[in-house]
Every structure is written in C-alpha cells, then in structure tokens.
Amino acid sequence: MDLKTAFIENNSIRLGLTAKDWQEAVKLSVDPLIESGAVLPEYYDAIIASTKEHGPYYILTPGMAMPHARPEAGVQRDAFSLITLTEPVTFTDGKEVSVLLTLAATSSAIHASVAIPQIIALFELDNAIDRLLACKTPEDVLALVDESKNSPYLEGFDFD
C-alpha cells in the first residue's frame, strides 16, 4: 500500500476544511474513504467509540492525528486519506490537531509494516505540519509524499 497511490486512487486529499469539534474532523477524514468504497460507514463509528473508550491514542505528533480502527470495523481495502483544517480541533486529551491522516488497513501487519513507516517518513520532513497546512492542491501534498520517499524509514520499500 503506497501512500501516494492510495491518495490518488481514493481521491482522498481534502484541504482547508472546517470542523466544529474533533468528531466532525474525524468524520471529514473518513468521508473520502467511505465515498471511494475503501471503508463502510461504520468505520467512523468504530473510531469514535474507540476514542471515547481509549482516548485519542492516534495523535502521533503535535498537530497531527492518524485516526483508525480495527480492520474488522468496516475496512474493505487498504487506503489512506488526508485532510487539513483551517482551525485546529481539540481532542479529549486537550491536544490540538489540524492535520488528520486516516488509515484503513485490512490487517494489523499492513498497519505496522507498511503504513506506519510511510506516515513517519512524511511527518519527519522539516516543518511537515506547517508545510501540509500550506498546501493548496492535492498535487502539493503528493509532492511532499514524493519528498518523504528519501527517508531512512523507507529503505527497501518498492514504490513501483
């Protein structure tokens, strides 16, 4: 599962959105995956339920969250979406997030071995959050994904 290919195939980059709270932000990030058929609508419900039970365990770095739920919660195929918000939303732990990169993985192995390294590589770029927030088009985001492919986290990955 290649991050760039998943974004393109699912038409799942949405920029400059507005959300009134964290639940709406998660909904906005899951919607492209529902629209593309990558996940069923109950995937959103599973993320919300899990967040209420366990807290926002998927906030990976200040300003960025990777909402996801278990594969059996409605994942139809591996996919990613990315949204940016004009104003951050505050999660239940008080942390503010303005970039949400939602993951739909058909297995825990894909989550750990394929998805996480690509996401780390993207967010290890200098000023990654600010640069993503400055993106005006999906192509701008895809250029950052291309730049991240030089990361040592992705050594040995085949993107063809």
FIZA-660232 format. One record per residue (C-alpha): residue number from 1; residue in three letters; x negated, y negated, z. Coordinates in nm, 3 decimals. Each point is the difference from the previous one (the first is absolute). Example, Ala and Ser with C-alpha at 12.3 -4.5 7.8 and 13.67 -1.06 7.14 Angstrom:
<pts>
(pt 1 "ala" (-1.230 0.450 0.780))
(pt 2 "ser" (-0.137 -0.344 -0.066))
</pts>
This chain:
<pts>
(pt 1 "met" (0.000 0.000 0.000))
(pt 2 "asp" (-0.170 -0.311 -0.127))
(pt 3 "leu" (0.109 -0.326 0.167))
(pt 4 "lys" (-0.007 -0.201 -0.324))
(pt 5 "thr" (0.187 0.263 -0.202))
(pt 6 "ala" (0.262 0.036 0.276))
(pt 7 "phe" (0.060 -0.376 0.003))
(pt 8 "ile" (0.042 -0.009 -0.378))
(pt 9 "glu" (0.212 0.314 -0.035))
(pt 10 "asn" (0.237 -0.104 0.281))
(pt 11 "asn" (0.005 -0.371 -0.091))
(pt 12 "ser" (-0.058 -0.043 0.372))
(pt 13 "ile" (-0.185 -0.327 0.053))
(pt 14 "arg" (0.219 -0.285 0.125))
(pt 15 "leu" (-0.155 -0.333 0.095))
(pt 16 "gly" (0.110 -0.306 0.195))
(pt 17 "leu" (0.304 0.157 0.167))
(pt 18 "thr" (0.183 -0.125 0.308))
(pt 19 "ala" (0.118 0.218 0.287))
(pt 20 "lys" (0.185 -0.107 0.314))
(pt 21 "asp" (-0.149 0.278 0.215))
(pt 22 "trp" (-0.222 0.308 -0.012))
(pt 23 "gln" (0.288 0.231 -0.091))
(pt 24 "glu" (0.082 -0.207 -0.307))
(pt 25 "ala" (-0.370 -0.012 -0.094))
(pt 26 "val" (-0.018 0.380 0.015))
(pt 27 "lys" (0.319 0.021 -0.210))
(pt 28 "leu" (-0.151 -0.231 -0.262))
(pt 29 "ser" (-0.311 0.219 -0.011))
(pt 30 "val" (0.196 0.326 -0.035))
(pt 31 "asp" (0.250 -0.131 -0.258))
(pt 32 "pro" (-0.236 0.030 -0.302))
(pt 33 "leu" (-0.064 0.364 0.091))
(pt 34 "ile" (0.374 0.070 0.029))
(pt 35 "glu" (0.059 -0.174 -0.335))
(pt 36 "ser" (-0.269 0.210 -0.171))
(pt 37 "gly" (0.128 0.324 0.151))
(pt 38 "ala" (-0.319 0.065 0.199))
(pt 39 "val" (0.198 0.008 0.327))
(pt 40 "leu" (0.360 0.042 0.104))
(pt 41 "pro" (0.176 -0.280 0.193))
(pt 42 "glu" (-0.035 0.194 0.327))
(pt 43 "tyr" (-0.377 -0.059 -0.016))
(pt 44 "tyr" (0.064 -0.356 0.119))
(pt 45 "asp" (0.215 0.127 0.287))
(pt 46 "ala" (-0.274 0.242 0.103))
(pt 47 "ile" (-0.261 -0.280 0.011))
(pt 48 "ile" (0.229 -0.218 0.213))
(pt 49 "ala" (0.084 0.287 0.238))
(pt 50 "ser" (-0.367 0.095 0.034))
(pt 51 "thr" (-0.099 -0.362 0.065))
(pt 52 "lys" (0.263 -0.034 0.272))
(pt 53 "glu" (-0.118 0.324 0.161))
(pt 54 "his" (-0.379 -0.033 -0.036))
(pt 55 "gly" (-0.058 -0.370 -0.070))
(pt 56 "pro" (-0.158 -0.139 -0.317))
(pt 57 "tyr" (-0.281 0.257 -0.011))
(pt 58 "tyr" (-0.053 -0.086 -0.365))
(pt 59 "ile" (-0.139 -0.352 0.053))
(pt 60 "leu" (-0.353 0.071 -0.118))
(pt 61 "thr" (-0.163 -0.340 0.021))
(pt 62 "pro" (0.113 -0.349 0.100))
(pt 63 "gly" (0.258 -0.116 -0.255))
(pt 64 "met" (0.041 0.339 -0.175))
(pt 65 "ala" (0.230 0.296 0.054))
(pt 66 "met" (0.032 0.333 -0.176))
(pt 67 "pro" (0.356 0.114 0.071))
(pt 68 "his" (0.056 0.370 -0.058))
(pt 69 "ala" (0.190 0.297 0.132))
(pt 70 "arg" (-0.036 0.376 -0.020))
(pt 71 "pro" (0.013 0.165 -0.344))
(pt 72 "glu" (0.323 0.181 0.083))
(pt 73 "ala" (0.175 -0.334 0.068))
(pt 74 "gly" (0.092 -0.045 -0.366))
(pt 75 "val" (-0.329 -0.013 -0.193))
(pt 76 "gln" (0.055 0.123 -0.357))
(pt 77 "arg" (-0.351 -0.071 -0.132))
(pt 78 "asp" (-0.320 -0.172 0.111))
(pt 79 "ala" (0.019 -0.377 -0.039))
(pt 80 "phe" (-0.099 -0.339 0.139))
(pt 81 "ser" (0.160 -0.343 0.005))
(pt 82 "leu" (-0.145 -0.334 0.104))
(pt 83 "ile" (0.183 -0.314 0.101))
(pt 84 "thr" (-0.118 -0.337 0.126))
(pt 85 "leu" (0.205 -0.234 0.215))
(pt 86 "thr" (-0.001 -0.379 -0.009))
(pt 87 "glu" (0.029 -0.002 0.381))
(pt 88 "pro" (-0.117 0.284 0.227))
(pt 89 "val" (0.246 0.213 0.195))
(pt 90 "thr" (-0.061 0.104 0.360))
(pt 91 "phe" (0.016 0.367 0.086))
(pt 92 "thr" (0.110 0.150 0.332))
(pt 93 "asp" (-0.354 -0.018 0.140))
(pt 94 "gly" (-0.025 -0.374 -0.072))
(pt 95 "lys" (-0.233 0.041 -0.299))
(pt 96 "glu" (0.067 -0.207 -0.310))
(pt 97 "val" (-0.012 0.155 -0.345))
(pt 98 "ser" (0.020 -0.162 -0.343))
(pt 99 "val" (-0.119 0.286 -0.225))
(pt 100 "leu" (0.178 0.337 -0.001))
(pt 101 "leu" (-0.139 0.291 -0.198))
(pt 102 "thr" (0.254 0.280 0.025))
(pt 103 "leu" (-0.113 0.357 -0.047))
(pt 104 "ala" (0.211 0.293 -0.113))
(pt 105 "ala" (-0.199 0.322 0.020))
(pt 106 "thr" (0.128 0.348 -0.074))
(pt 107 "ser" (-0.242 0.153 0.250))
(pt 108 "ser" (-0.211 -0.096 0.299))
(pt 109 "ala" (-0.310 0.107 -0.192))
(pt 110 "ile" (0.068 -0.257 -0.275))
(pt 111 "his" (0.061 -0.264 0.267))
(pt 112 "ala" (-0.337 0.063 0.167))
(pt 113 "ser" (-0.232 0.090 -0.286))
(pt 114 "val" (0.132 -0.203 -0.292))
(pt 115 "ala" (0.212 -0.291 0.120))
(pt 116 "ile" (-0.188 -0.124 0.305))
(pt 117 "pro" (-0.344 -0.035 -0.166))
(pt 118 "gln" (0.148 -0.207 -0.284))
(pt 119 "ile" (0.187 -0.224 0.242))
(pt 120 "ile" (-0.309 -0.046 0.218))
(pt 121 "ala" (-0.203 -0.087 -0.309))
(pt 122 "leu" (0.252 -0.266 -0.103))
(pt 123 "phe" (0.019 -0.160 0.343))
(pt 124 "glu" (-0.377 0.014 0.050))
(pt 125 "leu" (-0.040 -0.259 -0.277))
(pt 126 "asp" (-0.110 -0.339 0.130))
(pt 127 "asn" (0.306 -0.204 0.104))
(pt 128 "ala" (0.229 0.275 -0.134))
(pt 129 "ile" (0.317 -0.125 0.172))
(pt 130 "asp" (-0.048 -0.360 -0.113))
(pt 131 "arg" (-0.090 0.113 -0.350))
(pt 132 "leu" (0.308 0.220 -0.025))
(pt 133 "leu" (0.220 -0.282 0.130))
(pt 134 "ala" (-0.147 -0.226 -0.268))
(pt 135 "cys" (0.092 0.243 -0.279))
(pt 136 "lys" (0.263 -0.142 -0.234))
(pt 137 "thr" (0.054 0.301 -0.229))
(pt 138 "pro" (-0.018 0.378 0.031))
(pt 139 "glu" (-0.302 -0.017 -0.232))
(pt 140 "asp" (-0.181 -0.210 0.264))
(pt 141 "val" (0.058 0.279 0.252))
(pt 142 "leu" (-0.113 0.266 -0.246))
(pt 143 "ala" (-0.324 -0.193 -0.054))
(pt 144 "leu" (-0.068 0.019 0.375))
(pt 145 "val" (0.072 0.374 -0.006))
(pt 146 "asp" (-0.254 0.034 -0.283))
(pt 147 "glu" (-0.253 -0.198 0.202))
(pt 148 "ser" (0.055 0.230 0.300))
(pt 149 "lys" (-0.093 0.310 -0.203))
(pt 150 "asn" (-0.369 -0.079 0.064))
(pt 151 "ser" (0.047 0.070 0.371))
(pt 152 "pro" (-0.212 0.268 0.167))
(pt 153 "tyr" (0.330 0.136 0.139))
(pt 154 "leu" (0.085 0.109 -0.354))
(pt 155 "glu" (-0.326 0.168 -0.092))
(pt 156 "gly" (0.084 0.314 -0.196))
(pt 157 "phe" (0.356 -0.109 -0.087))
(pt 158 "asp" (0.103 0.056 -0.360))
(pt 159 "phe" (0.230 -0.278 -0.126))
(pt 160 "asp" (0.042 0.123 -0.356))
</pts>
